[in-house]
């Protein structure tokens, strides 16, 4: 038996050592290549967007063609409103569906159908969600509006929230369920007072990641909320958004709008990155 204090001599020319070093170097190279596009995008956004950051950027509405100044304040508020509406729809629906799949559905046929549908919808092209919301809401009220944008984004969020909620609830130890039922709790009480609080960190992570995805979507909003240069005055009015603003201004021939597109891109990417960091941090937090 080898003494713990005794060092193990390695032959640097052995096949195993050479193969291990080569694979380690190859892994490091692949990691660097995977991070290179992300880092290049981040550097480019900081270089082109940071010089245009100011308080006016967040307090002024987007300027029309040939107008000077302006900001992205209305687009930021429009994004918050539509993502908020989408969350109000998707979080309760996705959470209840996840509870059914994890706690009550089991291996039933209905649970299998719901799970399969959620997985299919999770890969749904975002433009299809926009077309559906256009037919459902825009054609009904005969105008583009923020509600339709929220409905389109909720279609993208629901399957993500459902699947992450199911996984989060399944990660709760069964001994907690058995203890609650043994103390006389009903299955519903057990879920809402024991399982959900225990899985709160993982559930919050799934919701934040779904919000981050919805905040960066463009295609669904082109079909539903369209865009407006003024402030949002109502949920049934055309609504500006950061993603659509960046899409339109990036191809604009006017320098002022192009500069706002870069600044808005930096703001949007930073917000999405922050949501992802917070979500990942919550997923690593110990459950109470």
C-alpha positions as CSV (number, residue, x, y, z in Angstrom):
1,X,0.0,0.0,0.0
2,X,1.4,3.4,-0.9
3,X,2.2,5.8,1.9
4,X,0.0,9.0,1.8
5,X,3.1,11.2,2.2
6,X,4.9,9.3,-0.6
7,X,4.8,11.0,-4.0
8,X,3.9,9.1,-7.2
9,X,6.4,9.4,-9.9
10,X,5.0,10.0,-13.4
11,X,6.8,9.4,-16.6
12,X,6.2,12.5,-18.7
13,X,6.8,10.5,-21.8
14,X,4.3,7.8,-21.0
15,X,1.4,7.3,-23.4
16,X,-1.2,8.0,-20.6
17,X,0.5,11.3,-19.5
18,X,0.9,12.5,-23.1
19,X,-2.7,11.6,-23.9
20,X,-4.0,13.3,-20.7
21,X,-2.1,16.5,-21.4
22,X,-3.2,16.6,-25.0
23,X,-6.9,16.2,-24.1
24,X,-6.6,18.8,-21.4
25,X,-5.1,21.3,-23.9
26,X,-7.7,20.4,-26.5
27,X,-10.5,21.0,-23.9
28,X,-9.0,24.4,-23.0
29,X,-8.8,25.3,-26.7
30,X,-12.4,24.3,-27.4
31,X,-13.5,26.4,-24.3
32,X,-11.6,29.4,-25.6
33,X,-13.1,29.1,-29.1
34,X,-16.6,28.8,-27.6
35,X,-16.1,31.9,-25.4
36,X,-14.4,33.9,-28.2
37,X,-17.7,34.9,-30.0
38,X,-19.3,35.9,-26.7
39,X,-16.3,38.0,-25.6
40,X,-16.0,39.6,-29.0
41,X,-19.7,40.6,-28.9
42,X,-19.3,42.0,-25.4
43,X,-16.3,44.0,-26.3
44,X,-17.9,45.4,-29.4
45,X,-21.1,46.4,-27.5
46,X,-19.0,48.1,-24.8
47,X,-16.9,50.0,-27.4
48,X,-19.8,51.2,-29.5
49,X,-22.6,51.5,-26.9
50,X,-20.9,52.7,-23.7
51,X,-20.0,56.2,-25.1
52,X,-23.7,56.9,-25.6
53,X,-24.9,55.9,-22.1
54,X,-26.4,58.8,-20.2
55,X,-29.3,59.7,-18.0
56,X,-31.1,61.1,-21.1
57,X,-30.9,57.6,-22.7
58,X,-33.3,56.3,-20.0
59,X,-35.6,59.3,-19.7
60,X,-36.3,60.3,-23.3
61,X,-38.4,58.5,-25.9
62,X,-37.0,57.1,-29.1
63,X,-36.5,59.8,-31.8
64,X,-38.1,59.7,-35.2
65,X,-36.1,60.1,-38.4
66,X,-34.0,63.3,-38.6
67,X,-34.7,64.1,-35.0
68,X,-31.8,64.8,-32.7
69,X,-31.3,63.5,-29.2
70,X,-33.8,61.0,-27.7
71,X,-33.3,57.9,-25.8
72,X,-34.8,54.4,-25.2
73,X,-37.0,55.2,-22.2
74,X,-40.2,54.3,-23.9
75,X,-38.8,51.1,-25.4
76,X,-37.5,50.1,-22.0
77,X,-40.9,50.7,-20.4
78,X,-42.7,48.9,-23.2
79,X,-40.4,45.9,-22.8
80,X,-41.1,45.8,-19.0
81,X,-44.8,46.0,-19.6
82,X,-45.0,43.3,-22.1
83,X,-42.7,40.9,-20.3
84,X,-44.7,41.6,-17.1
85,X,-47.9,40.7,-18.9
86,X,-46.3,37.6,-20.3
87,X,-45.1,36.6,-16.8
88,X,-48.6,37.2,-15.3
89,X,-49.9,34.7,-17.8
90,X,-47.1,32.2,-18.1
91,X,-45.9,31.8,-14.4
92,X,-49.3,30.7,-12.9
93,X,-50.1,28.4,-15.9
94,X,-46.6,26.9,-16.1
95,X,-46.3,26.5,-12.3
96,X,-49.7,24.8,-12.1
97,X,-48.8,22.5,-15.0
98,X,-45.5,21.7,-13.4
99,X,-47.2,20.9,-10.1
100,X,-49.6,18.5,-11.9
101,X,-46.8,16.8,-13.7
102,X,-44.6,16.4,-10.7
103,X,-47.1,15.7,-7.9
104,X,-50.4,14.4,-9.3
105,X,-50.0,13.4,-12.9
106,X,-47.4,10.7,-12.5
107,X,-47.2,8.4,-15.5
108,X,-50.8,9.1,-16.6
109,X,-51.6,9.6,-20.3
110,X,-52.7,13.2,-19.7
111,X,-49.4,14.0,-18.0
112,X,-47.5,12.4,-20.9
113,X,-49.4,14.5,-23.4
114,X,-48.8,17.7,-21.4
115,X,-45.1,16.9,-21.0
116,X,-44.7,16.1,-24.7
117,X,-46.6,19.3,-25.7
118,X,-44.4,21.4,-23.4
119,X,-41.2,19.9,-25.0
120,X,-42.5,20.5,-28.5
121,X,-43.5,24.1,-27.6
122,X,-40.1,24.8,-26.0
123,X,-38.6,24.5,-29.5
124,X,-41.4,26.5,-31.2
125,X,-40.0,29.2,-33.5
126,X,-40.8,32.6,-31.9
127,X,-42.3,33.9,-35.1
128,X,-45.0,31.2,-34.9
129,X,-45.9,32.5,-31.5
130,X,-46.2,36.0,-33.0
131,X,-48.5,34.8,-35.8
132,X,-50.7,33.0,-33.3
133,X,-51.0,36.0,-31.1
134,X,-51.7,38.2,-34.1
135,X,-54.6,35.9,-35.1
136,X,-55.9,35.6,-31.6
137,X,-55.6,39.2,-30.3
138,X,-54.6,41.7,-33.0
139,X,-57.3,40.6,-35.5
140,X,-59.9,40.6,-32.7
141,X,-59.2,44.2,-31.6
142,X,-58.1,45.3,-35.1
143,X,-54.9,47.0,-33.9
144,X,-51.4,46.2,-32.7
145,X,-51.2,46.4,-28.9
146,X,-49.0,45.5,-25.9
147,X,-51.5,42.8,-24.7
148,X,-50.9,40.9,-27.9
149,X,-47.2,41.2,-27.4
150,X,-47.5,39.8,-23.9
151,X,-49.6,36.9,-25.1
152,X,-47.0,36.1,-27.8
153,X,-44.2,36.2,-25.2
154,X,-46.2,34.1,-22.7
155,X,-46.4,31.3,-25.4
156,X,-42.6,31.1,-25.4
157,X,-42.4,31.2,-21.6
158,X,-45.1,28.7,-20.6
159,X,-43.3,25.5,-21.7
160,X,-40.0,26.7,-20.2
161,X,-41.6,27.4,-16.8
162,X,-43.6,24.2,-16.9
163,X,-40.6,21.9,-17.5
164,X,-38.3,23.7,-15.1
165,X,-41.1,23.7,-12.4
166,X,-41.5,19.9,-12.9
167,X,-37.8,19.3,-12.5
168,X,-37.6,21.6,-9.5
169,X,-40.5,19.9,-7.7
170,X,-39.1,16.5,-8.4
171,X,-35.8,17.4,-6.8
172,X,-37.6,17.9,-3.4
173,X,-36.8,14.8,-1.2
174,X,-39.8,12.4,-0.8
175,X,-39.1,12.3,3.0
176,X,-40.5,15.8,3.2
177,X,-43.7,14.8,1.5
178,X,-44.0,11.7,3.7
179,X,-43.5,13.8,6.8
180,X,-46.1,16.3,5.8
181,X,-48.7,13.6,4.9
182,X,-47.9,11.7,8.1
183,X,-48.7,14.8,10.2
184,X,-52.1,15.0,8.6
185,X,-51.6,17.4,5.7
186,X,-53.7,16.9,2.6
187,X,-51.9,16.5,-0.7
188,X,-52.7,20.1,-1.6
189,X,-51.4,21.4,1.7
190,X,-48.3,19.3,1.3
191,X,-47.6,20.8,-2.1
192,X,-48.3,24.5,-1.3
193,X,-46.8,24.6,2.2
194,X,-43.9,22.1,2.0
195,X,-42.9,21.3,-1.6
196,X,-43.2,24.7,-3.2
197,X,-41.3,26.6,-0.4
198,X,-38.5,24.0,-0.5
199,X,-38.2,24.3,-4.3
200,X,-38.5,28.1,-4.3
201,X,-34.9,28.8,-5.4
202,X,-35.1,26.5,-8.4
203,X,-38.5,27.8,-9.4
204,X,-37.3,31.4,-9.2
205,X,-34.4,30.4,-11.4
206,X,-36.7,28.9,-14.1
207,X,-38.9,32.0,-14.1
208,X,-35.9,34.4,-14.3
209,X,-34.4,32.5,-17.2
210,X,-37.8,32.5,-19.0
211,X,-38.1,36.2,-18.5
212,X,-34.6,36.7,-19.9
213,X,-35.5,34.8,-23.0
214,X,-38.7,36.7,-23.5
215,X,-37.0,40.1,-23.1
216,X,-34.7,39.5,-26.0
217,X,-37.4,38.3,-28.5
218,X,-38.1,40.4,-31.6
219,X,-40.1,38.5,-34.1
220,X,-43.3,37.9,-32.0
221,X,-43.4,41.7,-31.2
222,X,-43.2,42.6,-34.9
223,X,-46.5,40.8,-35.5
224,X,-48.3,41.9,-32.3
225,X,-47.0,45.1,-30.6
226,X,-45.3,46.6,-33.7
227,X,-43.6,49.8,-32.5
228,X,-44.3,53.4,-31.5
229,X,-42.0,56.4,-31.0
230,X,-43.9,57.9,-28.1
231,X,-44.6,56.8,-24.6
232,X,-46.9,53.9,-24.0
233,X,-50.3,55.2,-23.1
234,X,-52.3,52.0,-22.7
235,X,-52.1,48.3,-22.9
236,X,-54.2,48.3,-26.1
237,X,-51.9,50.6,-28.0
238,X,-48.9,49.8,-30.2
239,X,-46.0,49.4,-27.8
240,X,-42.3,50.1,-28.3
241,X,-39.8,47.5,-27.1
242,X,-36.0,47.3,-26.9
243,X,-35.6,44.4,-29.2
244,X,-37.7,45.9,-32.0
245,X,-36.1,49.3,-31.5
246,X,-32.6,47.7,-32.0
247,X,-33.9,45.8,-35.0
248,X,-35.2,49.0,-36.7
249,X,-32.5,51.5,-35.7
250,X,-29.6,49.2,-36.6
251,X,-30.5,49.4,-40.3
252,X,-31.4,53.1,-40.1
253,X,-29.4,55.6,-42.3
254,X,-29.4,58.1,-39.5
255,X,-26.4,58.2,-37.1
256,X,-28.5,59.3,-34.1
257,X,-30.7,56.2,-34.4
258,X,-27.7,53.9,-35.0
259,X,-26.0,55.2,-31.9
260,X,-29.2,54.5,-29.9
261,X,-29.3,51.0,-31.3
262,X,-25.8,50.3,-30.0
263,X,-26.6,51.8,-26.6
264,X,-29.9,49.9,-26.4
265,X,-28.1,46.7,-27.3
266,X,-25.7,47.2,-24.5
267,X,-28.5,47.9,-22.0
268,X,-30.6,44.9,-23.2
269,X,-27.7,42.5,-23.1
270,X,-26.6,43.7,-19.7
271,X,-30.1,43.2,-18.3
272,X,-30.4,39.7,-19.8
273,X,-26.9,38.9,-18.4
274,X,-27.9,40.1,-15.0
275,X,-31.1,38.0,-15.0
276,X,-29.1,34.9,-15.9
277,X,-26.5,35.6,-13.2
278,X,-29.3,36.1,-10.6
279,X,-31.0,32.9,-11.8
280,X,-27.9,30.8,-11.6
281,X,-27.1,32.2,-8.2
282,X,-30.5,31.2,-6.9
283,X,-30.1,27.7,-8.4
284,X,-27.0,27.3,-6.3
285,X,-28.5,28.7,-3.2
286,X,-29.4,26.0,-0.5
287,X,-33.1,25.4,-0.1
288,X,-34.5,26.1,3.4
